[in-house]
Amino acid sequence: MKRWRFWVLTVLAVFVLGGTADADSHFEKVVTYNNKIYALRTNEVSYTWYPSEIVELDADLIVQRTRTLNDGTNAAKNSLSLALHGNKLYVGSVGGGMMGGEAGDVWEVNITTWTASQVLDVSGINEGIYGLAIQETVGAPVTDMVFLLGGYYDASYPFDFHANLYITDVNTLTGPGSLPTGIPIVPTTNGYSWNIAWSESEQILWVMAGTELQAYDVTTNSFTTFSPITLGGNIESIAVLDGVGLFYTANTGYTEPSLLGKITYNGGVFSTPQQLVANIGNGDAAVFAFRDHNKAPRVLVREYNYGPNDNVYIYDAAGAFVSPIVNESNWGSNIHAITTLGNYLYLGTYESYSGSSTQLSGEIKRVDMSGWPTFSWVGGGGGGGCDAGFGGAALLLLLIPIALRKNRKK
């Protein structure tokens, strides 16, 4: 038994979903709406990607509906991003190519009518959509902004990631067309990390690109850059918790321990990155942030073990991070997404195992949070949902054996 267990939590549901025949299915994102869970599922066979799907489940993980993102001509492939806006889901896809050169797109799924359509085709620039986030409140300079991280990898080693940030609004996503002029994201050091996370309360977009973390102020149209030296390592994953701050993991190499850090933003001033927990995972730790059934702020760190179960640590986000309030290792392998509904934490995984060695398609599980420790929380922002993100060399990893395993993490 690793360390100690404060509470024993029961995983109440196991994998209930099947994927495309003969394909490996992976769950990349999950959100909740109107007491339902909506999961983004990608499908591939030996890294040939097939149309992605949105799966609707009830709170007991009974599948209600499935919508394939394919209109007969176009298809969303290798989809990594999912955002909820009103009664619609927006999906960002990298495309079907192994490593750039094949454009991605954005799809819209109307939950009420259960229809899907491609609303943005970026074939004119041959970039994949590696991150998608949507503003929810009215704010300058545009209402309901849509943020898209487009990019591609170099065709030769070291396979650096080239990124552009595109900003539009929901109303312009009405049909296939070209992206607006992008804002180049130019890392000062080589790297392959990528993702975005939107902070609603602060109106700041956090961007992973290369080995750095950048904060984009939409009001001043300016970036603040946090280097690996400042962060304590190369940026690995990010998660925003409104009213609390930006949490991140960083590491200095594939086999080096990761650390958990935090940055706050107040009145136009960013705090110096605070390193909260060291020695979590060996370059394989990802962070998620959420509010539990009592609206208490929580941080979940998962350590991928290249096997049947991750090590999972959950911390009180308002506490001192001395030790986790939950320490588990039976919630599934390669957790990619979380969300909450009622008393339950829902998990989406990239893979699962039968026995000790066979990798199978991912799964959706749920965990009862009602036995967790409680405390009095006075603070702003947020509800019972979650805001999390992480990225990495998803396409680069197809080309190098050691990184191929890392892709199963990311």
C-alpha positions in Angstrom: 0.0 0.0 0.0 1.5 3.3 -1.1 1.7 6.0 1.6 -1.6 6.0 3.4 -5.2 6.1 2.6 -7.4 8.6 4.4 -10.7 7.4 2.9 -11.4 4.3 0.9 -13.5 5.3 -2.1 -15.5 2.9 -4.2 -15.5 3.0 -7.9 -19.1 2.4 -8.6 -19.1 1.8 -12.3 -16.8 0.1 -14.8 -16.4 0.4 -18.5 -19.7 0.3 -20.2 -18.9 1.6 -23.7 -17.8 -0.1 -26.8 -16.0 1.7 -29.6 -15.9 1.4 -33.4 -15.5 -2.2 -34.4 -11.9 -3.4 -34.4 -10.7 0.1 -33.3 -9.1 1.3 -30.1 -11.4 3.9 -28.5 -10.0 6.6 -26.2 -11.9 9.1 -24.0 -10.3 12.5 -24.3 -12.8 14.9 -22.5 -16.0 14.7 -20.5 -18.5 17.5 -19.6 -21.9 17.5 -17.9 -25.1 19.2 -19.0 -28.7 18.9 -17.8 -27.9 15.9 -15.5 -26.2 14.0 -18.4 -22.5 13.2 -19.1 -21.1 13.9 -22.6 -17.9 12.1 -23.5 -15.6 12.7 -26.4 -14.4 9.4 -27.8 -11.7 9.1 -30.5 -11.2 5.9 -32.6 -8.1 4.6 -34.2 -6.4 1.5 -35.5 -2.6 1.6 -35.5 -2.8 5.4 -35.5 -5.1 5.6 -38.5 -7.8 7.8 -37.1 -11.5 7.2 -37.7 -14.5 9.6 -37.0 -14.8 10.7 -33.4 -18.0 10.4 -31.4 -20.0 12.2 -28.7 -21.5 9.7 -26.2 -24.3 10.7 -24.0 -24.7 8.9 -20.7 -27.0 9.3 -17.7 -25.7 9.6 -14.1 -25.6 5.8 -13.8 -23.4 5.5 -16.9 -26.2 4.1 -19.1 -25.6 5.1 -22.7 -28.4 7.2 -24.0 -27.3 8.3 -27.4 -24.2 8.3 -29.6 -23.4 10.9 -32.3 -20.7 10.2 -34.9 -18.9 13.4 -36.1 -19.3 12.5 -39.8 -21.5 14.2 -42.4 -20.8 11.9 -45.2 -18.1 14.2 -46.7 -16.2 15.4 -43.7 -15.2 13.7 -40.4 -13.7 14.8 -37.2 -10.6 12.7 -36.5 -8.2 12.6 -33.6 -10.3 15.0 -31.6 -8.7 16.3 -28.4 -10.8 19.3 -27.4 -14.4 19.6 -26.1 -16.2 22.7 -24.8 -19.8 23.2 -23.7 -21.5 26.5 -24.6 -25.2 26.8 -23.9 -26.9 23.6 -25.2 -24.1 22.9 -27.8 -20.9 21.0 -27.7 -17.8 22.2 -29.7 -15.1 19.7 -30.7 -11.6 20.5 -31.9 -9.8 17.9 -34.0 -6.2 17.5 -35.1 -7.1 15.6 -38.2 -6.3 12.1 -39.6 -2.6 12.6 -40.4 0.2 11.2 -38.3 2.1 14.4 -37.8 0.7 17.6 -39.2 0.1 18.2 -42.9 -3.6 17.2 -42.6 -5.9 19.9 -41.4 -8.2 19.6 -38.5 -11.6 21.2 -38.0 -14.2 22.3 -35.5 -17.6 20.5 -35.1 -20.8 21.6 -33.3 -23.2 19.1 -31.7 -26.6 20.5 -30.8 -27.6 18.5 -27.7 -31.3 19.3 -28.1 -31.7 18.2 -31.7 -28.7 15.7 -31.5 -27.3 16.9 -34.8 -23.7 17.4 -35.7 -22.1 19.6 -38.3 -18.6 20.9 -39.2 -18.5 24.6 -38.4 -14.9 25.3 -39.2 -12.6 23.8 -41.8 -9.0 24.9 -41.6 -7.7 23.0 -44.6 -6.4 26.2 -46.1 -3.6 26.4 -43.4 -3.0 22.7 -42.8 -3.0 23.0 -39.1 -4.6 20.8 -36.5 -6.8 22.1 -33.7 -4.8 21.3 -30.5 -6.9 23.3 -28.1 -10.4 24.9 -27.9 -11.9 27.1 -25.2 -14.9 29.3 -25.1 -15.6 32.5 -23.0 -18.9 32.3 -21.2 -19.5 35.8 -19.9 -19.7 39.2 -21.5 -16.3 40.8 -21.6 -13.9 42.8 -23.8 -13.0 42.8 -26.5 -15.6 40.2 -27.9 -18.5 38.5 -26.4 -18.5 34.7 -26.3 -14.9 34.4 -27.7 -13.7 31.2 -29.1 -10.0 30.4 -28.6 -8.4 27.9 -31.0 -4.8 26.7 -30.7 -3.8 25.6 -34.2 -0.5 24.0 -34.9 1.8 21.4 -36.6 5.0 19.6 -35.9 8.3 19.9 -37.8 8.8 17.0 -40.2 12.2 16.1 -38.8 13.8 15.8 -35.4 13.4 17.5 -32.9 9.8 17.7 -34.1 9.2 21.1 -32.5 5.6 22.2 -32.3 4.6 25.4 -34.2 1.5 27.1 -32.9 -0.8 30.0 -33.6 -3.6 31.3 -31.4 -6.9 32.1 -33.2 -9.6 34.2 -31.6 -13.1 34.4 -33.1 -16.6 34.2 -31.6 -19.4 31.6 -31.4 -21.6 33.5 -33.9 -18.9 33.2 -36.7 -18.8 29.4 -36.3 -21.8 28.9 -38.7 -20.1 26.9 -41.5 -16.8 25.8 -43.0 -14.4 28.7 -43.6 -11.0 30.0 -43.0 -9.6 31.0 -39.6 -8.9 34.6 -38.8 -5.4 35.8 -38.7 -3.5 34.0 -36.0 -1.3 35.3 -33.2 2.0 33.4 -33.4 3.0 31.5 -30.2 6.8 31.5 -30.4 8.5 29.5 -27.6 12.0 30.6 -26.8 13.0 27.0 -26.2 12.3 23.8 -28.2 9.5 21.6 -27.0 6.4 19.7 -27.9 3.8 20.6 -25.3 0.5 22.2 -26.3 -2.9 23.1 -24.9 -5.0 26.0 -23.7 -7.1 26.7 -20.6 -9.5 29.6 -20.1 -9.9 31.4 -16.8 -13.4 32.9 -16.8 -13.0 35.0 -13.6 -9.7 36.5 -14.7 -10.4 36.7 -18.4 -6.9 35.1 -19.0 -6.1 32.4 -21.5 -3.3 30.1 -20.4 -1.3 28.6 -23.3 1.1 25.6 -23.2 3.5 25.7 -26.2 7.0 24.2 -26.3 8.4 24.0 -22.8 6.9 27.2 -21.6 3.6 28.5 -20.1 2.2 31.7 -21.4 -0.7 33.8 -20.1 -2.6 35.8 -22.7 -4.5 38.9 -21.5 -7.4 39.4 -23.9 -7.9 43.0 -22.8 -4.3 44.2 -23.5 -3.6 41.7 -26.2 -0.3 40.8 -24.5 1.5 37.7 -23.2 3.3 37.0 -20.0 5.8 34.1 -20.3 6.9 31.7 -17.6 10.1 29.8 -18.5 11.1 26.3 -17.4 13.5 27.8 -15.0 10.7 29.7 -13.3 8.3 26.8 -13.4 10.8 24.3 -12.1 10.8 22.2 -15.3 9.3 21.9 -18.7 5.5 22.5 -18.7 3.5 19.3 -18.9 -0.1 19.9 -18.0 -2.4 22.8 -16.9 -5.7 23.2 -15.2 -7.6 26.3 -14.2 -9.9 26.6 -11.2 -11.8 29.9 -11.2 -11.3 31.9 -8.1 -8.3 29.8 -7.0 -5.6 29.9 -9.7 -3.8 28.0 -12.4 -2.3 24.6 -11.5 0.4 23.0 -13.5 2.8 20.0 -13.6 6.3 20.3 -14.9 9.3 17.9 -15.3 12.8 18.0 -16.6 12.8 14.7 -18.6 11.0 11.5 -19.3 12.4 9.7 -16.3 12.7 12.7 -13.9 10.0 13.3 -11.2 7.3 15.9 -11.9 6.2 18.6 -9.6 2.9 20.4 -9.0 2.8 24.1 -9.1 0.4 27.1 -8.9 0.2 30.6 -10.3 -2.4 33.2 -9.2 -3.5 36.4 -11.0 -4.8 39.4 -9.1 -5.4 42.9 -10.3 -3.1 42.5 -13.3 -0.3 40.9 -11.3 0.8 37.3 -11.7 2.3 35.6 -8.7 5.7 33.9 -8.9 5.1 30.2 -9.7 4.7 28.4 -6.3 6.0 24.8 -6.3 3.5 22.9 -4.2 4.4 19.2 -4.4 7.6 17.6 -5.7 8.4 14.0 -6.9 5.0 13.1 -8.4 5.4 10.6 -11.2 8.4 10.1 -13.5 7.6 12.7 -16.2 4.1 11.2 -16.3 1.9 13.4 -14.1 -1.1 15.4 -15.2 -3.2 17.8 -13.2 -7.0 18.4 -13.1 -8.9 21.0 -11.0 -12.6 20.8 -10.0 -15.1 21.6 -7.3 -16.6 18.6 -5.5 -20.2 17.9 -4.4 -19.8 20.5 -1.6 -18.3 23.1 -4.0 -15.0 22.7 -2.3 -12.0 23.4 -4.6 -9.9 20.2 -5.3 -6.8 19.4 -7.3 -6.3 15.9 -8.8 -2.9 14.7 -9.9 -2.6 11.4 -11.7 0.6 9.6 -12.1 0.5 7.3 -15.2 2.2 3.9 -14.5 2.1 2.4 -18.0 -0.2 -0.3 -16.5 -3.7 -1.1 -15.3 -4.0 1.8 -12.8 -2.7 5.3 -12.3 -1.7 6.6 -8.9 -4.3 9.3 -8.0 -3.7 12.1 -5.5 -6.4 14.6 -4.6 -5.5 17.7 -2.6 -7.5 20.4 -0.9 -6.9 23.3 -3.3 -7.3 25.8 -0.4 -4.9 23.9 1.9 -1.2 23.6 2.3 -0.7 20.6 0.0 1.2 18.8 2.8 -0.5 15.5 2.0 -3.4 14.4 -0.2 -6.9 14.0 1.2 -7.4 11.0 -1.2 -4.7 8.6 -2.4 -6.0 5.8 -4.7 -4.6 3.4 -7.3 -7.6 1.6 -8.7 -9.5 4.2 -10.7 -8.2 3.2 -14.2 -5.3 3.7 -16.5 -4.2 6.9 -18.3 -6.9 9.3 -17.0 -7.5 12.0 -19.6 -10.6 13.8 -18.3 -12.8 14.4 -15.3 -16.1 16.1 -14.5 -18.6 16.1 -11.6 -22.3 15.5 -11.3 -24.1 15.4 -7.9 -22.0 13.3 -5.5 -19.9 11.7 -8.2 -16.6 12.3 -9.9 -16.6 10.9 -13.4 -13.4 9.8 -15.1 -12.6 9.2 -18.8 -9.5 7.1 -19.6 -7.4 6.7 -22.7 -6.9 2.9 -22.1 -7.7 0.0 -19.9 -6.3 -3.4 -19.1 -7.5 -7.0 -19.0 -5.2 -8.9 -16.7 -1.8 -7.4 -16.3 -0.6 -6.5 -19.8 -3.3 -6.2 -22.5 -4.2 -2.7 -23.5 -7.8 -2.2 -24.4 -10.0 0.8 -25.2 -10.6 3.5 -22.6 -13.5 3.5 -20.2 -15.8 5.8 -18.3 -16.0 5.3 -14.5 -17.5 7.2 -11.5 -16.4 7.6 -7.9 -18.5 8.5 -4.9 -17.2 11.7 -3.3 -19.7 11.8 -0.4 -17.1 10.2 2.0 -14.5 12.8 1.4 -13.3 15.2 4.1 -15.2 18.5 4.2 -14.2 21.9 5.3 -15.6 25.5 5.3 -14.7 27.2 2.1 -15.1 31.0 1.5 -14.0 32.0 -1.9 -15.2 33.0 -5.4 -16.0 31.5 -8.6 -17.1 28.3 -10.1 -19.6 25.5 -9.6 -19.5 21.8 -9.4 -17.7 21.2 -12.7 -14.1 21.1 -13.7 -11.7 22.9 -15.9 -8.6 20.9 -16.9 -6.2 20.4 -19.7 -3.0 18.7 -20.6 -1.1 18.0 -23.8 2.1 16.6 -25.2 3.7 15.1 -28.3 0.6 13.2 -29.5 1.8 13.1 -33.0 5.6 13.3 -32.5 5.3 10.2 -30.3 4.3 8.1 -33.3 7.8 8.3 -34.5 10.0 7.6 -31.5 9.6 4.4 -29.5 10.1 6.0 -26.1 7.7 8.7 -26.9 5.1 6.3 -28.3 4.6 5.1 -24.7 4.2 8.7 -23.6 1.4 9.3 -26.0 -0.6 6.7 -24.1 -0.2 9.0 -21.1 -1.0 12.2 -22.8 
